[in-house]
Amino acid sequence: MANAATFFVDRHLGEGRAEKLAFREVGTGRSLTYGALADASGRAAAALLAQGISREDRLAMLVLDQIEFPILFWGAMKAGVIPVPINTLLASPIYDAILQDCRATALVVSSELFEVVAPALAQNPYLKAIIVVGDARPGCLSFEAFMSKGDTALPACEASDDETAFWLYSSGSTGAPKGVHHVHSALRATADTYGARVLGVRSDDVVFSAAKFFFAYGLGNSMTFPMSVGATVVIYNGRPTPDGIVDILRHEQPTIFCGVPTLYAAMLAHVEDTAPPDVPLRVCISAGEALPEDVGTRWQRMIGVPILDGVGSTEMLHIFLSNAPGDLEYGTSGVPVPGYDVRLVDEAGAEVGVDEVGELLVNGASAAGGYWNQRAKTRDTFEGVWTRTGDKYERRADGRYIYCGRTDDMFKVSGIWVSPFEVEQAISSHAGVLECAVIAQRDGDGLEKPKAFVVPRGTPTDGLEDALREHVKDRIGKWKYPRWFEFVETLPKTATGKIQRFKLREGGA
């Protein structure tokens, strides 16, 4: 029986790391040792049970990157409760949909995020408790009051390797959120493969991930990998601006930095106007979207440390195809991570040859168990031991893999999936819009961002473009807004009325 919290948290006490620093927050002075985390997570487990939250209930976590996050995440696992970290950048209707879908019986929310989630709470029939980290809210339990219910720390409950441990939410091709459920052994699987055999994380490392706890890439960077060896993690609850991240690197002196291509490009632009930070970095990693070759080469030349670009997914929990130290070629996604098998197939499921494009399928022990209450989508994605990624790749004769795009119209912005359909729906809900279509367009750094083709109602006003940007941010998320708008009279469509996005990508509106 193997509860993941035993390996990642409590094991460190028996191995003499109780006083080792596990987490420290940027700018607050707050920190957490492995011993303090073991005690606090055990008390959180007791508090959940005292609150009437039972084993296999879901605990929704709308929590910023702060020390309460690991306390609650591992505490829930110790109690057999299933933590469900939620994207902290979404809009109220999306939070409502997720909370209704997962049927969480308790929600923990950082006070800074309370107002945006509040409209989803009043009519929710499942929530037994709302716990606020930070400033108190009427009718809610403060984090301190919640923790006081767990006066005795509980040990981790027994759990099977194959028992569901936690969920993450991933957007689908329609933009609807999908609950992805992972088992206890999946965390250890990513630590033993990518963490140990590619990243090479060590106990003396200081890790800083600009990618947040709430999605798979950040969760591995800031918890799974460092906690597998007893390393120290720097956490930051703010927005990762290029100047802010450079300052954190200077002051916190990490040895491992985890970013996404958009941020690396922005940081390069920033340090070109100032000076490169003097940091003891030994490795940087990137995922979430393909790293442009120019960004990688410029970063290595300016900072003196390579970026190991790789590809992962929420369904596989972390990176399964990657460049590695001593085996790096910018412009490629590298080779399969030891412990994973990949294959490329055509639309009929037959394997394609060298230098031919096919959909990437992956086999590894970290694969999710499926999607919550979405049987058809589960069957489409998880085929026996193989998981369909939805990515198009080609394999060179030397075994390296080259990213070619998506099998559908999805694309990533700052490492997070964006559905054109979801953005179109948000834009079309504005009174000044008749219809629209959204595609991915590359910016000056070669990174994909949304571009919208809009058929306005009447003549577009001077302020319509800015109004639409804010409208999208308010409805579906702060990173999904189109960076470019083009107002057109009509959109290219098929005879049945479907928008032909490929014509827009080719430049014909």
KAMOZI-V298753 format. One record per residue. N is the residue number from 1. SS is DSSP state (helix for helix, strand for strand, loop for the rest). PHI is phi in degrees with one decimal (NA if undefined). PSI is psi in radians with two decimals (999 if undefined). Layout:
BEGIN
[[N:SS:PHI:PSI] [N:SS:PHI:PSI]]
END
This chain:
BEGIN
[[1:loop:NA:2.32] [2:loop:-143.5:1.59] [3:loop:-74.6:2.24] [4:helix:-57.1:-0.53] [5:helix:-65.6:-0.47] [6:helix:-64.5:-0.80] [7:helix:-71.7:-0.81] [8:helix:-82.6:-0.37] [9:helix:-118.3:-1.22] [10:helix:-67.2:-0.52] [11:helix:-54.8:-0.58] [12:helix:-66.8:-0.45] [13:helix:-66.6:-0.80] [14:helix:-68.4:-0.36] [15:loop:-98.9:0.22] [16:loop:84.2:0.35] [17:loop:-110.4:0.39] [18:loop:-58.1:-0.62] [19:loop:-92.4:-0.02] [20:loop:-72.2:2.39] [21:strand:-71.4:2.16] [22:strand:-94.3:-0.86] [23:strand:-136.5:2.48] [24:strand:-138.4:2.43] [25:strand:-90.1:2.50] [26:loop:-74.2:2.21] [27:loop:80.1:-0.01] [28:loop:-113.7:-0.36] [29:loop:81.1:-0.05] [30:loop:-83.0:2.53] [31:strand:-151.7:3.02] [32:strand:-149.4:2.12] [33:strand:-83.5:2.93] [34:helix:-63.6:-0.62] [35:helix:-66.6:-0.75] [36:helix:-65.5:-0.64] [37:helix:-65.7:-0.72] [38:helix:-60.5:-0.77] [39:helix:-68.7:-0.84] [40:helix:-65.8:-0.69] [41:helix:-68.0:-0.60] [42:helix:-66.5:-0.66] [43:helix:-71.0:-0.60] [44:helix:-63.9:-0.66] [45:helix:-61.0:-0.81] [46:helix:-63.3:-0.69] [47:helix:-65.0:-0.69] [48:helix:-60.8:-0.80] [49:helix:-66.1:-0.68] [50:helix:-65.3:-0.49] [51:loop:-79.9:-0.06] [52:loop:88.8:0.26] [53:loop:-90.6:2.04] [54:loop:-96.9:2.93] [55:loop:-56.8:2.38] [56:loop:75.8:-0.06] [57:loop:-66.5:2.75] [58:strand:-98.8:2.40] [59:strand:-111.6:1.85] [60:strand:-74.4:2.33] [61:strand:-122.6:1.75] [62:strand:-101.9:1.25] [63:loop:-124.0:2.32] [64:loop:-68.0:3.00] [65:loop:-73.8:1.63] [66:loop:-149.1:2.91] [67:helix:-65.4:-0.32] [68:helix:-65.6:-0.45] [69:helix:-61.8:-1.00] [70:helix:-61.7:-0.57] [71:helix:-60.0:-0.81] [72:helix:-74.6:-0.72] [73:helix:-60.8:-0.91] [74:helix:-75.7:-0.54] [75:helix:-63.1:-0.73] [76:helix:-60.2:-0.79] [77:helix:-61.9:-0.68] [78:helix:-60.5:-0.58] [79:helix:-86.1:-0.09] [80:loop:80.1:0.10] [81:loop:-81.9:2.59] [82:strand:-100.4:1.90] [83:strand:-72.5:2.47] [84:strand:-127.3:1.50] [85:strand:-63.4:2.42] [86:loop:-123.4:2.45] [87:loop:-50.7:2.23] [88:loop:-87.5:0.11] [89:loop:-112.0:0.21] [90:loop:-87.9:3.11] [91:loop:-105.0:2.85] [92:helix:-52.8:-0.81] [93:helix:-61.9:-0.55] [94:helix:-72.3:-0.68] [95:helix:-62.1:-0.71] [96:helix:-59.1:-0.81] [97:helix:-62.3:-0.75] [98:helix:-67.5:-0.79] [99:helix:-64.6:-0.64] [100:helix:-68.8:-0.67] [101:helix:-70.2:-0.81] [102:helix:-81.8:-0.26] [103:loop:54.4:0.78] [104:loop:-60.7:2.43] [105:loop:-92.9:-0.19] [106:strand:-147.1:2.61] [107:strand:-128.1:2.28] [108:strand:-109.8:2.23] [109:strand:-134.2:2.34] [110:strand:-66.0:2.45] [111:helix:-58.2:-0.56] [112:helix:-63.8:-0.36] [113:helix:-105.6:0.02] [114:helix:-63.5:-0.76] [115:helix:-62.5:-0.61] [116:helix:-74.9:-0.50] [117:helix:-90.6:-0.30] [118:helix:-52.6:-0.74] [119:loop:-60.9:-0.35] [120:loop:-87.9:-0.07] [121:loop:-94.5:-0.61] [122:loop:-59.3:-0.73] [123:loop:-101.0:0.18] [124:loop:-76.1:2.14] [125:loop:-86.2:-0.08] [126:loop:-103.1:-0.50] [127:loop:-70.2:2.18] [128:loop:-94.8:-0.45] [129:strand:-150.6:2.47] [130:strand:-122.2:2.08] [131:strand:-112.6:2.24] [132:strand:-110.4:2.21] [133:strand:-91.6:1.99] [134:loop:112.0:-2.52] [135:loop:-58.1:2.33] [136:loop:-65.3:2.68] [137:loop:-130.2:2.47] [138:loop:-57.3:2.39] [139:loop:78.6:0.03] [140:loop:-116.0:2.82] [141:strand:-96.4:2.30] [142:strand:-72.5:2.72] [143:helix:-60.6:-0.69] [144:helix:-63.7:-0.77] [145:helix:-65.2:-0.67] [146:helix:-61.2:-0.85] [147:helix:-65.3:-0.48] [148:helix:-65.7:-0.33] [149:loop:-73.6:-0.33] [150:loop:-103.9:1.30] [151:loop:-74.4:-0.34] [152:loop:-123.3:2.23] [153:loop:-70.7:2.27] [154:loop:-90.5:2.51] [155:loop:-73.7:2.86] [156:loop:-65.1:2.34] [157:loop:-67.6:2.75] [158:loop:-68.8:2.46] [159:loop:-148.7:2.54] [160:loop:-76.8:2.62] [161:loop:-53.9:-0.57] [162:loop:-95.6:0.13] [163:loop:-82.4:2.44] [164:strand:-60.9:2.25] [165:strand:-105.3:-0.73] [166:strand:-159.6:2.86] [167:strand:-117.6:2.70] [168:strand:-130.5:2.65] [169:strand:-104.1:2.33] [170:strand:-128.2:2.37] [171:strand:-73.3:2.55] [172:loop:-103.3:-3.07] [173:loop:-65.3:-0.38] [174:loop:-93.2:-0.08] [175:loop:89.2:-0.14] [176:loop:-72.8:2.34] [177:strand:-66.7:2.47] [178:strand:-121.5:2.27] [179:strand:-81.2:2.02] [180:strand:-102.5:2.07] [181:strand:-103.0:2.28] [182:strand:-115.4:2.62] [183:strand:-95.4:2.93] [184:helix:-59.0:-0.71] [185:helix:-72.1:-0.27] [186:helix:-65.0:-0.67] [187:helix:-61.8:-0.82] [188:helix:-63.4:-0.62] [189:helix:-61.7:-0.73] [190:helix:-71.8:-0.58] [191:helix:-67.3:-0.70] [192:helix:-75.5:-0.34] [193:helix:-102.8:-1.49] [194:helix:-62.3:-0.82] [195:helix:-59.6:-0.79] [196:helix:-87.3:-0.67] [197:helix:-102.2:-0.19] [198:helix:-117.5:-1.04] [199:helix:-66.5:-0.61] [200:loop:62.5:0.71] [201:loop:-63.4:2.49] [202:loop:-126.4:2.83] [203:loop:-66.3:-0.42] [204:loop:-90.7:0.11] [205:loop:-76.5:2.62] [206:strand:-116.7:2.06] [207:strand:-108.2:2.34] [208:strand:-131.4:2.15] [209:strand:-115.5:2.11] [210:loop:-70.5:-0.49] [211:loop:-70.4:2.40] [212:loop:-85.4:2.86] [213:loop:-55.2:-0.56] [214:loop:-72.4:-0.28] [215:loop:-122.6:2.89] [216:helix:-55.0:-0.76] [217:helix:-59.8:-0.86] [218:helix:-67.8:-0.63] [219:helix:-62.7:-0.75] [220:helix:-66.0:-0.78] [221:helix:-62.7:-0.77] [222:helix:-98.0:-0.19] [223:helix:-130.9:-1.09] [224:helix:-56.0:-0.95] [225:helix:-71.2:-0.93] [226:helix:-63.1:-0.66] [227:helix:-74.0:-0.31] [228:helix:-69.8:-0.38] [229:helix:-122.4:-0.02] [230:loop:80.3:0.57] [231:loop:-82.3:3.10] [232:strand:-108.6:2.46] [233:strand:-120.3:2.32] [234:strand:-95.8:2.22] [235:strand:-122.4:2.54] [236:loop:-138.3:2.18] [237:loop:-93.8:0.09] [238:loop:-95.1:3.14] [239:loop:-73.5:2.34] [240:loop:-80.1:1.37] [241:loop:-79.5:2.66] [242:helix:-59.5:-0.76] [243:helix:-67.3:-0.67] [244:helix:-65.1:-0.73] [245:helix:-68.9:-0.68] [246:helix:-61.2:-0.72] [247:helix:-63.5:-0.70] [248:helix:-63.5:-0.74] [249:helix:-58.9:-0.75] [250:helix:-63.4:-0.75] [251:helix:-85.7:-0.59] [252:helix:-93.5:-0.31] [253:loop:54.0:0.94] [254:loop:-71.9:2.78] [255:loop:-100.4:-0.34] [256:strand:-128.9:2.27] [257:strand:-123.3:2.35] [258:strand:-120.7:2.04] [259:strand:-132.7:-2.96] [260:loop:-127.7:2.74] [261:helix:-53.6:-0.73] [262:helix:-56.6:-0.77] [263:helix:-69.8:-0.74] [264:helix:-57.7:-0.77] [265:helix:-62.8:-0.74] [266:helix:-68.2:-0.65] [267:helix:-67.1:-0.66] [268:helix:-60.6:-0.77] [269:helix:-61.7:-0.64] [270:helix:-70.0:-0.85] [271:helix:-73.3:-0.35] [272:helix:-64.6:-0.48] [273:helix:-92.7:-0.17] [274:loop:-123.0:-1.87] [275:loop:-156.5:2.52] [276:loop:-60.8:2.47] [277:loop:-71.0:2.51] [278:loop:-90.7:1.74] [279:loop:-134.0:2.47] [280:loop:-80.8:0.72] [281:loop:-63.7:2.41] [282:loop:-113.6:-0.31] [283:strand:-158.2:2.51] [284:strand:-124.4:2.56] [285:strand:-128.3:2.77] [286:strand:-143.6:2.54] [287:loop:-161.5:-3.07] [288:loop:97.9:-0.63] [289:loop:-159.5:2.82] [290:loop:-65.2:2.34] [291:loop:-81.9:2.08] [292:loop:-59.8:2.43] [293:helix:-55.4:-0.72] [294:helix:-63.8:-0.65] [295:helix:-65.1:-0.76] [296:helix:-63.2:-0.80] [297:helix:-68.1:-0.68] [298:helix:-66.6:-0.70] [299:helix:-62.7:-0.81] [300:helix:-64.7:-0.67] [301:helix:-67.7:-0.69] [302:helix:-84.8:-0.70] [303:helix:-95.3:-0.45] [304:loop:87.1:0.18] [305:loop:-131.7:2.35] [306:loop:-73.0:2.75] [307:strand:-105.1:2.12] [308:strand:-87.5:1.75] [309:strand:-82.4:2.42] [310:strand:-149.1:3.09] [311:strand:-130.7:2.38] [312:strand:-142.5:-2.95] [313:loop:-160.4:2.79] [314:loop:-60.4:-0.67] [315:loop:-65.4:-0.55] [316:loop:-100.5:-0.03] [317:loop:80.2:-0.59] [318:loop:-159.8:-2.77] [319:strand:-76.2:2.33] [320:strand:-124.1:-0.13] [321:strand:-136.6:2.14] [322:strand:-159.3:2.69] [323:loop:-73.5:2.84] [324:strand:-142.7:2.81] [325:loop:-55.9:2.23] [326:loop:80.0:-0.06] [327:strand:-141.6:1.22] [328:loop:-128.0:2.33] [329:loop:-142.9:1.92] [330:loop:-62.6:2.57] [331:loop:92.3:-0.06] [332:loop:-125.4:2.83] [333:loop:-94.7:0.17] [334:loop:82.2:-2.46] [335:strand:-131.0:2.92] [336:strand:-58.3:2.39] [337:loop:-65.0:2.37] [338:loop:-51.6:2.25] [339:loop:105.5:-0.16] [340:loop:-121.3:2.54] [341:strand:-114.8:2.47] [342:strand:-130.2:2.74] [343:strand:-148.3:2.72] [344:strand:-114.5:2.28] [345:strand:-130.2:2.70] [346:loop:-87.6:-3.03] [347:loop:-65.3:-0.37] [348:loop:-90.2:-0.04] [349:loop:90.1:0.05] [350:loop:-84.6:2.49] [351:strand:-67.7:2.44] [352:loop:-94.2:2.85] [353:loop:-89.8:-3.11] [354:loop:-59.5:2.40] [355:loop:67.2:0.25] [356:loop:-107.0:2.59] [357:strand:-89.7:2.33] [358:strand:-149.0:2.95] [359:strand:-77.2:2.41] [360:strand:-84.5:2.18] [361:strand:-114.4:2.55] [362:strand:-135.2:2.55] [363:strand:-126.9:2.14] [364:loop:-167.2:2.82] [365:loop:-70.2:-0.22] [366:loop:-89.8:0.07] [367:loop:-60.9:2.51] [368:loop:-68.1:2.81] [369:loop:-78.6:-0.29] [370:strand:143.9:-2.99] [371:strand:-103.6:2.42] [372:loop:-66.3:2.14] [373:loop:55.8:0.51] [374:loop:-134.1:1.29] [375:helix:-63.7:-0.77] [376:helix:-63.5:-0.76] [377:helix:-66.7:-0.65] [378:helix:-60.9:-0.79] [379:helix:-67.5:-0.56] [380:helix:-70.4:-0.56] [381:helix:-94.0:-0.74] [382:strand:-105.5:1.86] [383:strand:-113.6:1.60] [384:loop:63.0:-2.20] [385:loop:-83.8:-0.10] [386:strand:-98.3:2.45] [387:strand:-116.6:2.18] [388:strand:-76.8:2.24] [389:strand:-90.3:-0.40] [390:strand:80.1:0.07] [391:strand:-97.9:2.47] [392:strand:-96.4:2.26] [393:strand:-136.4:2.84] [394:strand:-127.1:2.60] [395:strand:-109.3:2.19] [396:loop:-78.7:2.92] [397:loop:-62.2:-0.47] [398:loop:-85.2:0.07] [399:loop:91.0:-0.03] [400:loop:-83.8:2.63] [401:strand:-110.0:2.40] [402:strand:-116.2:2.18] [403:strand:-71.8:2.34] [404:strand:-119.8:-0.17] [405:strand:131.6:-3.00] [406:strand:-97.5:2.68] [407:loop:-74.5:-0.33] [408:loop:-121.6:-2.78] [409:loop:-93.9:0.13] [410:loop:-67.5:2.66] [411:strand:-152.5:2.92] [412:strand:-111.6:2.46] [413:strand:-123.3:2.14] [414:loop:52.8:0.63] [415:loop:84.5:0.05] [416:strand:-120.4:2.36] [417:strand:-62.0:2.46] [418:strand:-125.7:2.31] [419:loop:-97.5:2.12] [420:helix:-53.6:-0.68] [421:helix:-60.5:-0.75] [422:helix:-63.6:-0.74] [423:helix:-67.0:-0.70] [424:helix:-61.2:-0.72] [425:helix:-62.8:-0.71] [426:helix:-65.6:-0.79] [427:helix:-63.7:-0.76] [428:helix:-66.7:-0.33] [429:loop:-77.5:-0.12] [430:loop:-78.4:2.46] [431:loop:-63.2:-0.41] [432:loop:-88.4:0.09] [433:strand:-117.2:2.33] [434:strand:-88.2:-0.93] [435:strand:-158.9:2.96] [436:strand:-159.9:2.92] [437:strand:-142.8:2.54] [438:strand:-124.1:2.36] [439:strand:-131.1:3.00] [440:strand:-91.6:2.37] [441:strand:-132.9:2.47] [442:strand:-85.2:2.42] [443:loop:-86.8:-2.97] [444:loop:-64.2:-0.33] [445:loop:-96.6:0.11] [446:loop:79.8:0.29] [447:loop:-102.5:2.50] [448:strand:-79.5:2.38] [449:strand:-139.2:2.76] [450:strand:-71.3:2.41] [451:strand:-124.0:2.36] [452:strand:-113.2:2.32] [453:strand:-103.1:2.07] [454:strand:-120.1:2.26] [455:strand:-96.4:1.85] [456:strand:-79.9:2.84] [457:loop:-87.0:1.77] [458:loop:80.4:-2.83] [459:loop:-78.2:2.21] [460:loop:-65.6:2.36] [461:loop:-78.2:2.88] [462:loop:-61.0:-0.56] [463:loop:-93.9:0.07] [464:helix:-65.0:-0.71] [465:helix:-60.8:-0.83] [466:helix:-64.9:-0.66] [467:helix:-64.2:-0.68] [468:helix:-67.7:-0.68] [469:helix:-58.5:-0.85] [470:helix:-67.5:-0.60] [471:helix:-61.9:-0.77] [472:helix:-65.9:-0.76] [473:helix:-58.5:-0.74] [474:helix:-69.8:-0.56] [475:helix:-89.2:-0.70] [476:helix:-130.7:-0.14] [477:loop:142.6:2.66] [478:loop:-80.6:-0.21] [479:loop:-106.9:-0.10] [480:loop:-90.4:-0.07] [481:loop:-67.8:2.54] [482:loop:-65.0:2.38] [483:loop:-82.9:-0.40] [484:strand:-132.5:2.52] [485:strand:-124.9:2.41] [486:strand:-128.5:2.08] [487:strand:-89.4:2.20] [488:loop:-130.1:2.87] [489:loop:-84.1:-0.61] [490:loop:-144.9:2.91] [491:loop:-117.1:2.48] [492:loop:-67.7:2.32] [493:strand:-139.2:2.78] [494:loop:-78.4:3.07] [495:loop:-64.3:-0.41] [496:loop:-93.4:0.07] [497:loop:94.2:0.10] [498:loop:-81.0:2.38] [499:strand:-68.9:2.32] [500:loop:-94.8:1.51] [501:helix:-64.7:-0.47] [502:helix:-63.7:-0.54] [503:helix:-70.3:-0.60] [504:helix:-67.7:-0.67] [505:helix:-65.0:-0.52] [506:loop:-82.5:-0.10] [507:loop:100.1:0.23] [508:loop:-114.7:1.81] [509:loop:-80.1:999]]
END
